[in-house]
Amino acid sequence: MRSSISQLFSAASDHDAGGRNAHQLQAAGTGTPTQCTNGYAGHSGSIKDVSKTDWNSRIGDGTAQLNGTLGRGTSETAETDSSGTGGMRDALEGPGSAQNDAIHLKRRVGLFSGVALIVGTMIGSGIFVSPSGLLVRTGSIGVSFIIWMACGLLSLLGALAYAELGTMNTSSGAEWAYFMDAFGAWPAFLFSWVSTLVLKPSQMAIICLSFAQYAVEAFVSECDPPLSVVKMVAILAIVSILFVNCYSVNLGMAVQNVFTSAKLIAVLIVICGGAYKLCQGNTQHLQNAFSGTTPSLGAIATAFYTGLWAYDGWNNLNYVTEEIQNPSKNLPRSIIIGIPLVTLCYALINVSYLAAMSPTEMIESEAVAVTFGNRILGMMAWLMPLSVTISTFGSANGTLFAAGRLCFAASREGHLLDILSYVHVRRLTPAPGLIFHSLIAGAMVLYGTIDSLIDFFSFTAWIFYGGAMVALIVMRYTKPNYPRPYKVPLIIPILVMVISGYLVAAPIIEKPQIEYLYAVLFILAGLIFYVPFVHYGYHPKFMDNVTLFFQMLFEVVPTTSMAMFD
């Protein structure tokens, strides 16, 4: 323990009190230490236009070895793409801040794990909770099915736009990193402020509440499960997932891969059961699909919120780009494989539900998948709640895996508490960020409900999704020559941006609620903290002792990194 504490103190001495890193590089062949900083204290992915000649003259092969001399990185293979950027891709995809650190996050996420992270996070509680809510808001089977497909298409278009952003800037943090590049520090801070305190924790809280509801229902057949028991099980799920992700990145990804495979088997059971009922001629609920009430524009927007919640997670892979192997290929490939697969599964699952029960029964059911299992599987009906718990647990695991990386990336800039950017000295996991997210998610589980959390999450999230599309469009003009290993037609981000604006504005116009104002005020309230603590760099003295205490408690150290794009 004493040696571990010595390591902690030694590593901590390289990290200043304000949370902004000053990195010492040993210049090649000179033996002279060179101070290398950037404007935002360690942001390894800040993009500036540079020519190829200037790039090579400044960083050579694009990476630095641990002894400080410049050399070629080993985690990626250099290759020349059709755009002619050549060696720039190696630097772009190189480990960036990670490989230059004594303590760093490693590239361990391959193509299969990338697809598993997308599919495993997207197929969670939504398809088992949302079908009834979407039917209520649309009033007809046909409109609800169209919205399910439209949500899948919108998720795919948004993810393809994110693939361009993620291959341009392979630092972790997703929207936070893109806002830094396109708009500067304060919009990025507002995103990290809202995402860290509300969006990611609420997402995990919703999934864990769904997990607990299905898990408890397996043991309670004649009455609704006690709410206190449901919340207790949800807290236990958060603690278990936290342990897995703090213990090892490889273990976290192994859990994700196994649970994704298991949930696809569960989806296959539902689809096969639906096909069996259809073969028996149970198609009466699919006839006259568009009969019923005609929803208003505002109702369609809120129905989109419900459907898009089931698809949420399409951008989670962008949060861990520093850990993706060969990101310029594996990031877009994972998206192109994963999201259409999820959309197909959702379409077939909805048809299967309607083959076994009526729309009214779906609306009245608290657990649609469990009701389906009781109708189809007979004595094996227990497989459905088990399958749903497996699905939601895997989704919650992927959500926390991504959320911890946002904390890590934002606090590395000084946008959040210093301790949240530290990683475990032996396990190389961003443990403080994971613990922080889990604590907030636990509080939301204790004091929130699923419906209220979903509405707030969807409204706030699509403000930032639209902002990411604006960032992509802005950088097409402000950084036209920057290498883009993957590039989407400009119409895609424009379309997603317009739809995002509609999803944000339509519910407010249709049915104004004070909660929407609270959400906007909460976003803007971040400026109260940004101005003194980030813009002016005010640092309370007592925070040094707090940081040191948590360093020794969690055995974590800061990562010191070279600013490749300085």
Disulfide bonds with the S-S distance in Angstrom:
none
